[in-house]
Amino acid sequence: MSALPSDVGPGVDPEVPQRRQAPLSFARLRSLWQRWFLWLLLAVLVSVLLVTVVWLAGRHEVEQVQAALDRDTADAVSDLRSGFQRNAQSLRASQVPGMQRAQWSDTAAALLREHREWLRLEWRDASLRPVEAVNTPYRMRILDEATRGPEQSDVALACAAARKLGAPAYSPSHYVPISGGGGVEVMELCVPIDAGGYLVASYSLRDALIELVGPTLTRGQEVAFTEADGTRLVALGTSRRTGTRVFTSQQLIDLPGAALMLRVDGWRAAPDLFPNMLTALVTAISIALVSVLVLLARDTRRRLRAERDLADALAFRKAMEDSVITGLRARDLQGRITYVNPAFCEMVGFSPEELMADAAEAPYWPTELAHEYQQRQARRLAGGMPPREGFESVFMRKDGTRFPVLIFEAPLINAHRVQTGWMSAFIDVSEQRRIEELSRASQERLQASARLATVGEMASLLSHELTQPLAAIASYASGSLNLLGPNTTGDQGEVAMAVKRIAEQADRAGQVIRSVHDFVRRRDRTREAVAPQALIDAILPLVRLQARKLGVIIEVVLEDRLPAAMCDRTLVEQVLLNLARNAMQAMDSPDNIGSRVLRLRVARAVAVGGTGQEDGRRWLEFSVADLGCGISEEVAERLFTPFFTTRADGMGLGLSLCRTVVEQHGGALMFEPNRPRGTVFRFTLPAAA
């Protein structure tokens, strides 16, 4: 079946110069052997196909014949069940209340003329003694009167089953011999009477097959009643012919009190015409197919070289496309994607099948930008030329993340100088944008650090410059008290009290300035045990001044027997004062139309440090709660960021410094929504041992 010339040895291609054949002789021999092996395999497969088709054709015919026989048997069983049921109903209808023996005899004789399958009808009392009996007119008397007494086992068995079921019942078949040789298979039907007694019908199984089964079933087939174990009782139909194949089907006729099997044996001559026709048809088609393959083999050799060259070119192009990290995508003039390289698939996270699906929107388009991208694609397909320097866009990966890309597009021209689509190249610039963002963030951190350094220098300068005025204020206040004298009453006493308060606040201001100075210079502070009540009392006068101005009610709640807090008193007082002022300013808003209550609370707490792990020490929890408008999620993310503020006159350093002070004491500063509205700020301090 090969198209090779006879004077050319295996492994030598006559159309290729010999100087090129030498290095590839082994490869060519291997290729030629593989080709011959494929032809041999094809011949074997065609032969197997022919044999298989012939076998399947015969098998198909057998299955068809068997299926038809099963259907006929099922129809016959259905006819038998219906006939037995109609006969039982007719027998029950023959006995009416008050009927005399003579009347019943006439009715029974009429039934026997209608039903040739019955041999005898009997009317028996409750003890199974015969009351009246009528024999069929179509047969000589087969059943002996002497044997039809109450002791007859078949009738007793059928009537016992009927009495138990309250419905007609059948007895197993029994053989009744006939004088002169032979006999019949008889089955008894017992029908209970409502007034008492039974009606008994004796069936001839052979006549039941003749009368209750259609005559077409016995044409060319044998129909028989058998027992469950296969014992044949009666049979009708055509006996088996020589040279035929037997097809058998049998089904159960389940009757109350008895069970019969209907068996149908069919004869079918072999062989049939159908397999031969199919075999001839398949053989002819196979020969034609092999002839066509032999003719096509001549062209196969000439195509191999072209395919080999084309495969080398495709492999070179594929290797070049797979090696680049730039994503490539080709689209036709309708906007459908026709090609993507692995770099583009890896870039967007979709497979080539998903990308080249015929969809109105590309799967890597962000949902919020899909309409804009569709308009841009429509302009491009209408003939709009993209910028040669490319343009930036945003794509979406399969997991939903967005990333920026730089796109370069050019028309796709075929060999006939006709544009067939657009070719696009994509560069993922997310890493470049990330580096730019890191650079920008670093620059912002440097600027923030510079501002913090400036604030530190200003704080040091202010602390140095304010020390002398505060000392002068304290000196003038002490001199005024000395001039007023120790024993002052009336207006002079009130003036003396005011001057004394001025001296105290000037001294406290000096302590605050020194604390800030030490805090900026990172000096170690001396901590002392301070009662929580003393911390609250120290800030209450200043808090009440602002509360009176804003109409805020102050509530102070302290648990009983609180231990002292180990802290830097001045810094903690400033934290409490800052949180209280922020809370009152939060309630001083046009949106806050309810009551204004500031709640200061100190309680014991199983506090945990900044790590969130319980350390076993005793802690105190200070909380400042307001009924303001609360803190939004956007503000909460940057609440403790230095220089971030929501007030026009704020510097954005208060909460950042408060958290730093609390963390230096080993505690933690937190906030959470207040109920029903507002915000609660909490911070913890260690208790004194």
VOGU-3710 file (C-alpha; in Angstrom, 3 decimals, decimal comma):
1> msalpsdvgp> 0,000/0,000/0,000  3,026/2,298/-0,010  3,725/4,752/-2,792  7,536/4,368/-2,618  9,349/3,502/-5,889  10,771/-0,001/-6,009  14,328/1,157/-6,719  14,596/3,312/-3,642  15,722/1,690/-0,440  14,042/2,266/2,903
11> gvdpevpqrr> 15,017/5,442/4,651  16,083/7,242/1,417  13,975/10,042/0,050  14,457/10,361/-3,738  13,379/14,019/-3,656  16,084/15,044/-1,176  19,803/15,241/-2,111  21,960/12,479/-0,674  24,297/14,918/1,054  21,391/15,928/3,314
21> qaplsfarlr> 20,259/12,336/3,906  23,422/11,047/5,552  23,118/12,862/8,895  19,410/11,876/9,181  19,554/8,252/8,014  18,659/6,767/11,395  15,850/9,257/11,924  14,481/8,591/8,442  14,591/4,827/8,959  12,702/5,239/12,191
31> slwqrwflwl> 10,108/7,497/10,546  9,655/5,047/7,658  9,211/2,115/10,034  6,627/4,033/11,991  4,731/4,839/8,775  4,700/1,165/7,666  3,588/0,139/11,126  0,685/2,578/10,921  -0,421/1,142/7,554  -0,279/-2,401/8,961
41> llavlvsvll> -2,224/-1,294/11,993  -4,844/0,257/9,706  -5,268/-3,026/7,807  -5,676/-4,965/11,041  -8,229/-2,469/12,296  -10,278/-2,726/9,076  -10,312/-6,540/9,359  -11,362/-6,363/12,982  -14,062/-3,885/11,986  -15,496/-6,267/9,379
51> vtvvwlagrh> -15,604/-9,190/11,822  -17,078/-7,020/14,537  -19,805/-5,648/12,272  -20,855/-9,133/11,187  -20,971/-10,310/14,779  -22,865/-7,224/15,918  -25,367/-7,640/13,077  -26,141/-11,191/14,137  -26,282/-10,132/17,753  -28,646/-7,299/16,839
61> eveqvqaald> -31,006/-9,687/15,059  -31,010/-12,079/18,009  -31,801/-9,240/20,390  -34,598/-8,009/18,128  -36,192/-11,472/17,927  -35,846/-11,996/21,673  -37,323/-8,557/22,437  -40,325/-9,252/20,172  -40,843/-12,640/21,848  -40,691/-11,019/25,311
71> rdtadavsdl> -43,313/-8,471/24,264  -45,616/-11,189/22,908  -45,207/-13,209/26,108  -45,988/-10,170/28,263  -49,137/-9,477/26,205  -50,212/-13,106/26,545  -49,696/-13,039/30,336  -51,784/-9,875/30,499  -54,563/-11,548/28,465  -54,488/-14,589/30,746
81> rsgfqrnaqs> -54,735/-12,524/33,912  -57,612/-10,506/32,474  -59,414/-13,683/31,359  -59,034/-15,353/34,746  -60,306/-12,211/36,460  -63,354/-11,935/34,157  -64,182/-15,580/34,675  -64,048/-15,200/38,456  -66,391/-12,189/38,252  -68,811/-14,082/35,991
91> lrasqvpgmq> -68,830/-17,034/38,394  -69,508/-14,808/41,379  -72,361/-13,097/39,493  -74,046/-16,464/38,811  -75,034/-16,849/42,478  -77,670/-14,377/43,717  -79,475/-14,456/47,081  -82,527/-16,721/47,118  -81,578/-18,633/43,966  -82,763/-22,250/43,891
101> raqwsdtaaa> -80,774/-25,231/42,692  -82,694/-25,561/39,456  -82,214/-21,880/38,623  -78,512/-22,036/39,373  -78,124/-25,156/37,192  -79,540/-23,287/34,206  -77,241/-20,327/34,891  -74,211/-22,602/35,267  -75,009/-24,441/32,030  -75,162/-21,111/30,196
111> llrehrewlr> -71,777/-20,126/31,639  -70,227/-23,429/30,572  -71,439/-22,859/27,007  -69,740/-19,459/27,028  -66,486/-20,630/28,645  -65,018/-23,705/26,959  -62,030/-23,648/29,338  -64,255/-24,772/32,217  -64,855/-28,537/32,683  -67,305/-28,365/35,609
121> lewrdaslrp> -69,116/-25,857/37,868  -70,084/-26,812/41,431  -72,086/-25,194/44,188  -70,819/-26,315/47,583  -71,975/-25,544/51,076  -69,818/-24,197/53,923  -68,482/-27,709/54,656  -67,508/-28,154/50,970  -70,259/-30,749/50,313  -71,565/-30,506/46,748
131> veavntpyrm> -75,047/-28,949/46,517  -75,339/-28,861/42,734  -72,881/-29,563/39,883  -72,987/-29,031/36,081  -70,475/-30,446/33,536  -69,383/-28,840/30,246  -71,374/-29,915/27,191  -68,271/-29,847/24,972  -66,477/-32,804/26,571  -67,254/-36,207/27,862
141> rildeatrgp> -67,440/-36,339/31,633  -63,883/-36,413/32,967  -64,353/-35,648/36,663  -65,791/-38,525/38,688  -68,582/-37,647/41,114  -67,165/-40,033/43,684  -63,940/-38,069/43,911  -65,596/-34,630/44,202  -66,404/-34,820/47,895  -65,449/-32,450/50,710
151> eqsdvalaca> -62,258/-34,389/51,252  -60,832/-33,435/47,869  -57,521/-31,753/48,716  -57,276/-29,415/45,723  -60,747/-27,944/46,267  -60,193/-27,738/50,034  -56,885/-25,913/49,516  -58,392/-23,419/47,058  -61,456/-22,735/49,242  -59,302/-22,310/52,383
161> aarklgapay> -57,235/-19,686/50,550  -60,414/-17,996/49,265  -61,928/-17,917/52,759  -58,718/-16,399/54,134  -58,388/-13,794/51,392  -62,133/-13,090/51,056  -61,622/-13,297/47,263  -61,374/-15,954/44,541  -58,420/-18,328/44,917  -56,860/-21,060/42,781
171> spshyvpisg> -55,459/-24,475/43,581  -52,233/-25,925/42,191  -52,755/-27,911/38,996  -53,339/-31,624/39,238  -53,469/-34,349/36,649  -56,808/-36,116/35,970  -56,460/-39,377/33,987  -58,987/-40,290/31,282  -60,234/-43,791/30,665  -58,644/-45,284/27,608
181> gggvevmelc> -55,308/-43,518/28,257  -54,132/-39,939/28,626  -55,491/-37,244/30,896  -55,820/-33,507/31,414  -54,208/-30,915/33,699  -56,925/-29,369/35,876  -56,824/-26,300/38,136  -59,617/-25,473/40,598  -61,084/-21,974/41,124  -62,977/-21,387/44,381
191> vpidaggylv> -65,181/-18,282/44,819  -66,692/-17,599/48,292  -70,419/-16,703/48,434  -71,621/-13,927/50,718  -74,588/-16,052/51,949  -72,264/-18,942/52,795  -70,802/-21,691/50,672  -68,542/-21,686/47,617  -68,687/-21,838/43,847  -66,004/-24,080/42,345
201> asyslrdali> -64,909/-24,024/38,681  -62,566/-26,687/37,266  -60,219/-25,296/34,570  -58,632/-27,339/31,814  -55,225/-25,717/31,402  -55,006/-26,762/27,743  -58,398/-25,221/26,984  -57,422/-22,107/28,953  -54,438/-21,664/26,599  -56,698/-22,135/23,575
211> elvgptltrg> -59,481/-19,792/24,720  -57,628/-17,074/26,653  -54,489/-16,667/24,513  -54,620/-15,121/21,029  -54,232/-17,595/18,170  -51,393/-15,588/16,610  -49,091/-16,489/19,507  -49,121/-20,192/18,603  -48,284/-19,677/14,929  -44,714/-20,843/14,408
221> qevafteadg> -44,150/-20,997/18,201  -44,859/-23,309/21,094  -46,837/-21,960/24,090  -46,887/-23,945/27,336  -47,889/-23,734/31,007  -45,054/-24,808/33,295  -44,510/-24,962/37,004  -42,002/-22,770/38,809  -39,338/-25,481/38,615  -39,726/-25,751/34,823
231> trlvalgtsr> -41,958/-28,855/34,705  -44,107/-28,579/31,581  -47,844/-29,057/32,190  -49,511/-28,433/28,825  -48,230/-27,138/25,478  -49,717/-25,823/22,209  -48,298/-24,702/18,907  -45,743/-25,786/16,344  -42,924/-28,123/17,291  -39,320/-27,228/16,544
241> rtgtrvftsq> -38,088/-27,634/12,978  -34,661/-28,860/11,987  -32,056/-26,180/11,341  -33,730/-23,531/13,459  -32,632/-21,612/16,507  -34,639/-21,630/19,738  -35,702/-18,355/21,421  -37,379/-18,756/24,793  -39,310/-16,307/26,944  -41,189/-17,110/30,123
251> qlidlpgaal> -43,082/-14,995/32,631  -44,865/-15,675/35,890  -48,690/-15,704/36,132  -49,172/-14,984/39,803  -52,679/-16,171/40,806  -54,101/-16,154/44,374  -53,188/-19,525/45,863  -51,246/-20,783/42,841  -48,479/-19,735/40,495  -48,009/-20,723/36,833
261> mlrvdgwraa> -45,272/-19,915/34,338  -46,140/-19,109/30,721  -43,327/-20,240/28,421  -43,095/-19,371/24,742  -40,521/-21,094/22,497  -39,932/-19,490/19,094  -38,100/-20,988/16,142  -36,059/-18,832/13,771  -34,158/-20,014/10,728  -30,479/-19,001/10,261
271> pdlfpnmlta> -28,734/-17,325/8,578  -30,859/-14,262/7,822  -30,497/-11,732/5,051  -29,828/-8,720/7,312  -26,277/-9,601/8,459  -25,230/-10,559/4,914  -26,428/-7,267/3,461  -24,662/-5,286/6,181  -21,481/-7,308/5,748  -21,442/-6,725/2,000
281> lvtaisialv> -22,084/-3,018/2,449  -19,357/-2,563/5,068  -16,886/-4,626/3,026  -17,455/-2,505/-0,053  -17,057/0,701/1,920  -13,875/-0,614/3,560  -12,327/-1,528/0,196  -13,173/1,898/-1,160  -11,690/3,498/1,942  -8,425/1,578/1,616
291> svlvllardt> -8,213/2,509/-2,061  -8,652/6,180/-1,239  -6,007/5,946/1,478  -3,540/4,390/-0,972  -4,106/7,282/-3,365  -3,740/9,819/-0,581  -0,463/8,237/0,520  1,222/9,713/-2,589  0,350/13,216/-1,436  1,369/12,472/2,144
301> rrrlraerdl> 5,054/12,202/1,256  5,032/15,563/-0,512  3,230/17,193/2,377  5,612/15,881/5,023  8,430/18,176/3,908  6,169/21,242/3,829  4,726/20,357/7,220  8,224/19,854/8,619  9,342/23,273/7,404  6,159/24,872/8,673
311> adalafrkam> 6,547/23,146/12,061  10,105/24,492/12,355  8,898/28,001/11,577  6,009/27,718/14,040  8,309/26,324/16,728  10,738/29,211/16,206  7,944/31,763/16,434  6,400/30,023/19,454  9,739/29,946/21,290  10,259/33,619/20,529
321> edsvitglra> 6,763/34,542/21,762  7,081/32,420/24,919  10,453/33,899/25,814  9,319/37,536/25,968  7,814/38,997/29,129  5,657/41,420/27,158  2,034/40,384/26,799  0,823/39,974/23,207  -2,784/39,995/22,029  -4,325/39,866/18,542
331> rdlqgrityv> -7,878/40,942/17,709  -9,881/40,701/14,501  -11,856/43,526/12,945  -14,912/42,602/15,066  -12,971/43,001/18,302  -12,747/39,263/19,112  -9,470/38,043/20,592  -7,786/35,568/18,234  -4,396/35,082/19,912  -2,708/35,629/23,288
341> npafcemvgf> 0,780/34,599/24,391  1,614/32,963/27,765  2,984/36,224/29,167  -0,391/37,932/28,693  -2,258/34,951/30,236  0,061/35,023/33,241  -0,363/38,789/33,488  -4,207/38,708/33,742  -4,599/35,215/35,265  -7,014/33,888/32,592
351> speelmadaa> -6,540/30,898/30,311  -6,449/31,346/26,494  -9,877/29,674/26,205  -11,404/32,167/28,647  -9,806/35,124/26,877  -10,794/34,018/23,375  -14,429/33,335/24,321  -16,914/35,251/22,197  -18,035/37,842/24,758  -19,021/41,499/24,494
361> eapywptela> -16,624/42,474/27,287  -13,112/41,191/27,928  -12,857/39,348/31,275  -9,861/41,467/32,316  -11,744/44,759/32,021  -12,611/46,299/35,401  -16,365/46,480/35,875  -16,364/50,199/36,591  -14,344/50,956/33,417  -15,950/48,471/31,005
371> heyqqrqarr> -18,133/51,109/29,301  -15,161/53,408/28,730  -13,078/50,536/27,321  -15,898/49,545/24,951  -16,006/53,080/23,574  -12,224/53,082/23,123  -12,367/49,725/21,332  -15,155/51,009/19,044  -12,999/54,009/18,064  -10,051/51,706/17,387
381> laggmppreg> -12,123/49,336/15,223  -13,528/52,324/13,343  -10,009/53,137/12,154  -8,643/55,368/14,889  -4,871/55,125/15,159  -3,423/54,775/18,680  -0,487/56,963/19,784  2,893/55,470/18,852  4,266/56,173/22,323  1,518/53,998/23,792
391> fesvfmrkdg> -1,032/54,780/26,469  -1,724/53,622/30,021  -4,755/51,667/31,177  -5,935/49,546/34,096  -6,633/45,807/33,815  -8,159/43,361/36,306  -6,709/39,970/37,194  -8,879/36,901/37,685  -8,767/37,332/41,481  -10,179/40,861/41,131
401> trfpvlifea> -6,985/42,865/41,761  -6,310/45,842/39,484  -2,927/46,675/37,947  -1,711/49,356/35,507  -0,442/48,455/32,033  1,260/50,326/29,211  -0,325/49,438/25,834  1,196/49,667/22,341  -1,068/48,857/19,372  -0,466/48,511/15,643
411> plinahrvqt> -2,546/47,296/12,670  -2,280/43,582/11,819  -1,564/43,245/8,060  -1,682/39,899/6,228  0,380/38,752/3,226  -2,050/40,475/0,802  -1,490/43,852/2,491  -5,006/43,782/3,959  -5,642/44,680/7,567  -7,190/41,749/9,424
421> gwmsafidvs> -7,135/43,148/12,941  -4,978/44,768/15,591  -1,861/43,572/17,398  -1,291/44,844/20,947  1,680/44,636/23,308  1,246/45,060/27,070  3,787/45,923/29,746  2,873/45,515/33,403  3,972/48,753/35,112  2,613/47,858/38,569
431> eqrrieelsr> 6,148/47,277/39,931  7,248/50,640/38,553  4,215/52,313/40,149  4,945/50,509/43,426  8,509/51,823/43,448  7,240/55,309/42,715  4,718/55,009/45,529  7,420/53,813/47,941  9,589/56,744/46,920  6,721/59,154/47,454
441> asqerlqasa> 5,891/57,597/50,844  9,557/57,813/51,880  9,609/61,460/50,881  6,463/62,105/52,919  7,990/60,332/55,935  11,130/62,451/55,603  9,018/65,596/55,497  7,029/64,424/58,536  10,254/63,670/60,396  11,531/67,126/59,530
451> rlatvgemas> 8,325/68,693/60,832  8,555/66,622/64,032  12,154/67,742/64,493  11,048/71,352/63,990  8,248/70,862/66,518  10,768/69,407/68,977  13,066/72,382/68,534  10,127/74,764/68,934  9,004/72,920/72,065  12,494/73,168/73,550
461> llsheltqpl> 12,687/76,858/72,633  9,230/77,600/74,036  9,949/75,698/77,247  13,135/77,710/77,706  11,504/81,059/76,881  8,348/80,482/78,944  10,155/79,409/82,090  11,168/82,949/83,045  7,701/84,578/82,517  6,065/81,810/84,501
471> aaiasyasgs> 8,640/82,220/87,267  7,926/85,987/87,287  4,172/85,315/87,491  4,743/82,981/90,439  6,982/85,581/92,112  4,476/88,388/91,629  1,714/86,148/92,968  3,799/85,292/96,067  4,595/89,009/96,586  0,901/89,905/96,308
481> lnllgpnttg> 0,040/87,291/98,920  2,712/88,699/101,236  1,340/92,233/100,809  -2,210/91,068/101,535  -1,059/89,393/104,720  -2,105/86,147/106,305  -5,308/87,340/107,951  -7,474/88,768/105,203  -11,252/88,785/105,160  -14,042/89,915/102,836
491> dqgevamavk> -13,018/91,072/99,398  -9,361/90,903/100,276  -9,781/87,216/101,166  -11,288/86,460/97,745  -8,482/88,375/96,061  -5,953/86,402/98,094  -7,627/83,113/97,034  -7,507/84,178/93,341  -3,835/85,145/93,618  -3,100/81,796/95,263
501> riaeqadrag> -4,806/79,953/92,368  -2,761/82,026/89,915  0,412/80,910/91,665  -0,669/77,246/91,589  -1,530/77,297/87,865  1,721/79,120/87,069  3,619/76,423/88,940  1,634/73,690/87,128  2,341/75,356/83,770  6,024/75,296/84,613
511> qvirsvhdfv> 5,825/71,578/85,403  4,045/70,913/82,103  6,716/72,805/80,179  9,482/70,898/81,939  7,711/67,593/81,227  7,379/68,453/77,545  11,028/69,467/77,477  12,066/66,177/79,068  9,736/64,235/76,766  11,243/65,847/73,670
521> rrrdrtreav> 14,766/65,148/74,889  13,857/61,496/75,691  14,932/61,745/79,291  13,857/59,196/81,852  11,038/60,440/84,007  10,587/59,688/87,653  7,248/57,935/88,219  5,353/58,002/91,486  2,248/56,457/92,978  -0,672/58,835/92,403
531> apqalidail> -4,255/58,283/93,520  -6,753/58,252/90,603  -8,889/60,793/92,447  -5,928/63,193/92,534  -5,421/62,894/88,775  -9,081/63,654/88,135  -9,182/66,526/90,617  -6,118/68,125/89,002  -7,797/68,562/85,613  -11,385/69,218/86,764
541> plvrlqarkl> -11,014/73,005/87,231  -9,796/73,475/83,648  -12,337/71,006/82,268  -15,209/72,744/84,080  -14,283/76,102/82,527  -14,692/74,738/79,002  -17,710/72,624/79,995  -19,515/75,695/81,366  -18,876/77,533/78,099  -20,172/74,651/75,906
551> gviievvled> -23,040/73,546/78,172  -21,565/70,115/78,929  -22,472/68,098/82,017  -19,518/66,329/83,674  -19,961/62,926/85,345  -17,107/61,386/87,345  -17,324/57,701/88,322  -14,619/56,006/90,412  -14,771/52,478/91,745  -14,283/51,929/95,480
561> rlpaamcdrt> -10,859/51,177/96,938  -8,882/51,834/93,808  -5,115/51,410/94,105  -2,741/54,217/93,199  -1,396/54,494/89,666  2,345/54,320/89,033  2,861/57,095/86,474  4,317/60,466/85,579  1,657/62,646/87,086  2,085/65,689/84,849
571> lveqvllnla> 2,038/63,730/81,563  -0,988/61,605/82,566  -2,881/64,756/83,581  -2,158/66,206/80,149  -3,463/62,987/78,500  -6,707/63,191/80,522  -7,067/66,909/79,798  -6,485/66,417/76,048  -9,012/63,566/75,810  -11,600/65,539/77,793
581> rnamqamdsp> -11,191/68,634/75,602  -11,456/66,529/72,424  -14,639/64,919/73,770  -16,256/68,277/74,526  -15,273/69,656/71,127  -16,798/66,561/69,492  -20,131/67,381/71,182  -19,887/71,063/70,124  -21,282/70,336/66,633  -24,437/71,443/64,778
591> dnigsrvlrl> -25,233/67,766/64,109  -25,275/66,980/67,835  -28,808/67,954/68,917  -29,045/65,746/72,003  -27,770/66,199/75,517  -24,063/66,860/76,113  -22,606/64,661/78,833  -18,893/64,037/79,482  -18,262/60,890/81,517  -14,909/60,326/83,260
601> rvaravavgg> -14,525/56,864/84,744  -11,725/54,996/86,529  -11,990/51,258/87,251  -9,885/48,190/87,761  -8,965/46,320/84,626  -7,200/43,158/83,629  -5,221/45,326/81,301  -2,860/44,152/78,739  0,044/45,920/77,262  0,478/46,895/73,697
611> tgqedgrrwl> 1,021/43,279/72,641  -2,465/42,176/73,687  -1,154/39,530/76,108  -2,192/39,528/79,760  0,866/40,056/81,972  -0,657/39,261/85,394  -0,123/42,737/86,914  -2,796/45,002/88,340  -4,008/47,748/86,054  -6,269/50,775/86,122
621> efsvadlgcg> -8,499/51,740/83,223  -9,300/55,410/82,558  -12,138/56,125/80,119  -13,466/59,373/78,644  -16,890/59,028/76,944  -18,852/61,623/74,988  -22,207/61,761/73,226  -20,918/63,312/70,003  -21,342/62,214/66,404  -18,745/59,440/66,610
631> iseevaerlf> -15,749/58,678/64,390  -16,125/57,542/60,779  -14,146/54,622/59,340  -12,025/56,930/57,153  -11,034/59,077/60,145  -10,467/56,032/62,398  -7,783/54,675/60,032  -5,641/57,850/60,450  -6,732/59,003/63,909  -3,322/58,561/65,588
641> tpffttradg> -1,294/59,718/62,565  0,889/62,763/63,371  -0,354/66,049/61,854  -3,731/64,550/60,960  -6,654/66,574/62,290  -10,316/67,171/61,505  -10,365/70,676/62,988  -9,325/73,745/61,063  -7,320/75,115/64,027  -5,793/71,770/65,100
651> mglglslcrt> -2,182/70,638/64,701  -2,822/66,872/64,679  -0,324/66,048/67,447  -2,577/65,646/70,495  -3,725/62,018/70,129  -0,335/60,928/68,755  1,438/62,310/71,841  -1,221/60,836/74,149  -0,684/57,363/72,723  3,089/57,768/73,025
661> vveqhggalm> 2,775/58,758/76,718  0,447/55,839/77,512  2,673/53,332/75,717  5,732/54,630/77,558  3,880/53,680/80,766  3,299/50,160/79,399  -0,420/50,663/78,716  -2,520/50,987/75,581  -4,784/53,742/74,254  -7,934/52,504/72,464
671> fepnrprgtv> -11,274/53,848/71,297  -14,639/52,322/70,441  -18,175/53,551/69,628  -20,310/54,656/72,554  -23,916/53,589/72,942  -26,277/55,104/71,883  -23,887/57,523/70,183  -20,486/59,084/70,557  -17,057/57,641/71,270  -15,246/56,162/74,280
681> frftlpaaa> -11,459/56,543/74,647  -9,797/54,147/77,104  -6,223/53,854/78,307  -4,587/51,709/80,955  -1,927/52,472/83,554  -0,143/50,074/85,887  -1,204/50,140/89,535  1,320/50,744/92,263  2,524/47,643/94,067
//
